[in-house]
Amino acid sequence: MIAAAVIVFREVLEAALIVGIVLAATKGVDSSRRWIVAGILGGLTGSAALAASADLLSQALAGMGQEMFNASILTAAVAMLGWHTIWMSSHGREMAAEMKTVGHAVSMGSRPLTILALVVGVAVLREGAETVLFVFGVSASGGEGAAATALGCALGLATGMAVGALLYAGLVAIPTRYLFTVTTWLVTLLAAGMAAQAVSYLAAAGLLDFATQPLWDTSALLAEDSIAGRLAHTLVGYVDRPSGSQLLAYAVTLAAITGLAKLNGRPTS
């Protein structure tokens, strides 16, 4: 539940901030809100279609073996989480500036109102598509049922929309860079934990025979199936009996995402 809530919160907040920027830039423009709402509805419709397609795909690939399917979904989710974090490290501000430019152009009459529906729809669709894949990854990682995942998605959606609305209204003075710094680290740790889980599925399927024996056992101190253990597993990828291959996958994923994000986020001279 927590993993789904964190991921959905992050994606919804990003979409809400983009919508907020466009709303602020076109304030007072006749019919602008109508086109922005149309863009939001279009993006949500596209995201729902992608979710349905993903479910159909999972059913079609069910015969490949549950371990292989879960490992594939987790690997894809890790790749997308990593790419998203790295890309946002350098393009987040550019994207916000672009939205302001579009809104200003519409306000000045140099761009048609229909462009508002397009840019907002694409933004909502992009965040929605990423959410679909990430939530599938959370489901594939196991440990949570469909009801818990759905509840997490609902909490993330409600919280993201609420924080986005409060930021737009100016009722809270939380610098967005701090919000995204915290959520970026949470998402990065989630990705590392998913990578370790994917390795365990590959080992269970007999496709990985490298450092598969547990290196230690901390179940007596913190059992993975306990409430605190599940929380730690979700937030930081805790495993009470980790193998060497799991630790390697965790460390490589964590180092790769953080290193590439810092490198990509450096200003060019």
Buried (B, 14 or more C-beta within 10 A) or exposed (E): BBBBBBBBBBBBBBBBBBBBBBBEBBEEBEEBEEBBBBBBBBBBBBBEBBBEEBEEEBEEEEEEBBBBBBBBBBBBBBBBBBEBBBBBBBEBEEBBEBBBEBBEBBBEEEBEBEBBBBBBBBBBBBBBBBBBBBBBBBBBBBBBEEEBBBBBBBBBBBBBBBBBBBBBEEEEEEEBEEBBEEBBEBBBBBBBBBBBBBBBBBBBBEEBEEBBEEEEEBBEEBEBEEEEBBBBBBBBBBBBEBBBBBBBBBEEBBEBBBEBBEEBBEEEE
